[in-house]
Amino acid sequence: MSKRKKRGKNSSDLTLGGILVVVLLALVAYFFDFDELNVDDILNPEPVVVARAGEDWYEIYFTNPDCGPEEGRRGGLDETVAEDMRTAELQVDVAAYDLDAGPIVDALVELAERGIRVRVVTDSDNATLPSINRLQRAGIGVVEDNRSALMHNKFIIIDGRFVWTGSMNLTSNGAYCNNNNFVRFDSPELAANYRAEMDEMVNDGGFGPTSSVNTPNEKISFDGVLVENYFAPEMRLAPLIARSVAGAQSEILFMAFAFTHEDVGEAIMERAANTVAVRGVFETTGSNTPFSYFPVMQAAGFEHMQVRQDGNSRLMHHKVIIVDRESVIFGSFNFTASANDSNDENVVIVHDPTFASFFVEEFETVWNEARP
């Protein structure tokens, strides 16, 4: 079964005090040459697109992995996603590293039979799956990346308005065996970002670091809630994530399937050294290697830092960082060099305590199941 969270609008306005703080930070950075502050970014910020925000502009879902026999898997997030896809009237786009979930494949075939335009992009490593062959037999165009690095995205666009994105591969194991998140946004502005990425892959064969930087709406405001959206590797996301982490004042919580990138790891270590509370759960597989930050953080000796290995016998597949219970960083992006430099990935950052509260609840569930 999937755990469903649904919340609507929240608001916060930029006050005169906030503007003064920005100006002050810019002046401090100018006169004292602080490397961590980018004066140009402060004085010339990226434009923020103001979007309609109704009562249900996002829905947050988490898997509840019990990993029963495949023939008995019912009522999971794959079925929720499939039913939403069936509401399409014009077009459904799917970018999926791995795609074998029966309900989702069934829905895509049904859509194609109804005359709905369906496009699928997948990674070459998974392009010969029986599920992919079935889609192709139904006349659905499937594009693969044809390279050694990964097309690691997991997103769905419905009718140019609704976007599903997060950590969940569109597989039976992703929905029923692994800890995952998948968030549904009702936003034409956000959908335009993912549509640009999809067009780039399908129409231009644009994969990897040489693909275009063409995201139209990197920053969107939903009634005062700032949402950021970025794509790798055309944009290096690890430094961006590290800057978000470096702003933590009280607490950092994270769940990491893979965590080896120094930019993100050292940003967290620096905050822990400055009495910011840090708790993190690592997927057990690979976490004891010399490249993982699990042994590094275990041995750091910071009073305010605690890390655990996950308790799921399959995979703890989240890639989530929660900063001060106010901002959530999530998506397909593992905290690794390959994600930063080579793989096609996406990240969403939502700055809202209400939104963050549901990820905090999921973190506590995973934390309590993890091994101390």
Buried (B, 14 or more C-beta within 10 A) or exposed (E): BBBEBEBBBBEBEEEEEEEEEBEEBBEEBEEEEEEEBEBEEBEEEEEBBEBEBEEEBBBBBBBBBEBEEEEEBEEBBBBBBBEBBBEBEEBBBBBBBBBBBBBBBBBBBBBBEEEBEBBBBBBBBBBEBEBBEBBEEBEBEBBBBEBEBBBBBBBBBBBBBBBBBBBBBBBBBBBBBBBBBBBBBBBBBBBBBBBBBBBBBBEEEBBBBEBEEEBEBBBBBBBBBBBBBBBBBBBBBBBBBBBBBBEBEEBBBBBBBBBBBBBBBBBBBBBBEEEBBBBBBBBBBBBEEEBBBBBBBBEBEBEBBBBBBBBBEBBBBBBBBBBBBBBBBBBBBBBBBBBBBBBBBBBBBBBBBBBBBBBBEBBEBBBEBBEE
